[in-house]
Amino acid sequence: MENTKEINILLVGLGPHAKRIYFPILQREGSDFNSRISLIVDLEEKKEDIEQYLSTTGEKIETIYLSPRQKTYDNLCPEIRKILDQKIKDLKINAIFIATEPLSHMVYARYALSRGLNILMDKPLSTKENISTDIKMAKKIIDDYKELVILKNKMENKLGRKIVLNLMAQRRFHPAFLKVKELVNEVYKSTNCPITSIQSFHSDGQWRMPEEIIDQDYHPYNQGYGKLSHSGYHSFDLVPWLLDMDGVYYDKISIFSQPIRPIDFFEQLEISNYEKLFPDYCKFFNREVENIHSAVKKYGEIDCFSNISFMHKNKTLTLASINLVHNGFSQRGWITAKGRDLYKGNGRVRHESHYIEQGPFQAISFISYQGKEVDPNNLEGIYDIGGEYHLDIHVFRNNIFNPIWKNYEKISTKDLDINIMDGFSRGHQEDARRYCILDFIEQINNPDKDSKSSITNHENSVLLMSGAYQSMCKLFKGKNPLISIKIKK
């Protein structure tokens, strides 16, 4: 990668994700790309944690801490905007990583665009309080997308140069998903048959204790959003990305979503059961059951299954199911999460699968199943099923139609992955995030370069996420939950 520009980055949000991905990559490789984190912005309540973390890295980076009064979701408060304006000038900042909770994405994206900064933003592009129960909020994320595209174009015209605005959608950079897209396109070019069905499943393996559902603010439910606004966006992004092929045209989607909310979760596993599972339960949690049930009525989704039809001229070309689970198989066996890593730890075990049919010509089964919490000190069996790096692609093809094709082939991540990241940051998804960061840096240095994850490539992903939320909002109100949305090729 040729680099000529000095890239000084404002990192907003030095939480578990940034500590695992953004910070170690820039610390280790930033000098190779003439890039560095020059300023950090985070919340006042995180000050002790951040200063302790920075002390272990040997890095001295100025950090601005926002008080509760200065935390906003629409536009930056004037005093913070004034401070950042001066710091951007003094430190020659020309890029920003937005790694905050998704409710704060828009406030920093608006500000960064108004100052002509290049942006790499965590997924999703945005979410809203009560998005899973208020249909106006569910539709608002479409407005957010359109607003950022307009702001980006307006500033590019004003400045006379391109602004990079990308999302951290690492599956678009993952060698295994790129291989799947290659296989699908190869069969399409030979047969003119699109993907006719796709089933996408993702489980975080996150088990929350009842009162954690109320109190925990990391990947929360208590602000009216949940799984779809956490890791769920990846599936809503992956499906239209795989369906995007030259010559295949969709003009409408219909979508029906059924969530599991906290109130349902408590019916699945009653609170009285926790007292049997954990003898010390009452020492940590002592709210009355009725109070817990009352508190969570409008909370966000824990799990959500969505059925989707991708249509052209009112004919269904592709059936899809996107099934997203927080409350899945876990290795948690303790009552309190205090002091534990809530991002990749606390018993979290990831399961992911995708099953793709291309009519009578091809079937692809993509499975990635972990059996235990990630242990960076253990290398034994990491590529086997249940291992940290497990990812297998099973490809079935109609070789009677085309004898050159193999009727069955298995592809493992060890055949595709180069394993750059290490320590707590290792993993094939983390490697893919690294590619996304390097693509962002390269695009700043080469403005004419196209990116797989530019905001303009995310419109249908945002529409899908909005449609799923709109459907569950209608269901919550007792109305017909079937949603139809026009989409663009």
DASULHU-V51976 format. One line per field, one symbol per residue. ss: DSSP state (A for helix, B for strand, O for the rest). psi: psi as a letter, one per 30 degrees, with the letter a starting at -180 (. if undefined). A space follows every 50 residues. Layout:
ss->???
psi->???
This chain:
ss->OOOOOOBBBBBBOOOAAAAAOAAAAAAAAAAAAOBBBBBBBBBAAAAAAA AAAAAAAOOOOOBBBBOAAAOOOOOOOAAAAAAAAAAAAAOOOOBBBBOO OAAAAAAAAAAAAAOOOBBBBBOOOOOOOOOOOOAAAAAAAAAAAAAAAA AAAAAAAAAOOOOOBBBBOAAAOOAAAAAAAAAAAAAAAAAOOOOOBBBB BBBOOOOOOAAAAAAOOOOOOOOOOOAAAOOOAAAAAAAAAAAOOOOOOO OBBBBBBBBBBAAAAAAAOOAAAAAAAOOOAAAAOOOOAAAAAAAOOOOO BBBBBBBBBBBBOOBBBBBBBBBBBOOOOOOOOOOOOOOOOOOOOOOOOO BBBBBBBBOOOBBBBBBBBBOOOOOOOOOOOOOOOBOOOOOBBBBBBOOO OOOOOOOBBBBBAAAOOOOOOOAAAOOAAAAAAAAAAAAAAAAAAOOOOO OOOBAAAOAAAAAAAAAAAAAAAAAAOOOOOOBBBBOOO
psi->kkkfkkjkkjjjjiaeeefedeeeeeeefeffghkljfkkkakefgeeee eeeefffgkjkkkkkkleffklfdkkkeeeeeeeeeeeeeghkglkkjha lfffeeeeeeeeefggkkkjklllelllkgfffjfeeefffeeeeeeeee eeeeeeeefglkkkjlkiiffffkeeeeeeeeeeeeeeeefgklkflkjk kkkfhjjklefeeefkfkilffgglbeefcffeeefeeefeefjkkfkkk fkkkkkkjljleeeefeejkefeefeejfgeffekglkeeeeeefgegll kelkkkkkkklkhgkjekkkkjjkkeiaklgkglekgkgljfefbhgkkk kklkkkkibgekkkjjkjkkflkkjffkfkgfflkflegkjkkkkklige ejfflkfkkkklffffkfielabfgllfeeeeeeeeeeeeeeeefiffkk kfgkefggefeeeeeeeeeeefeeeeggljgkkkkklk.
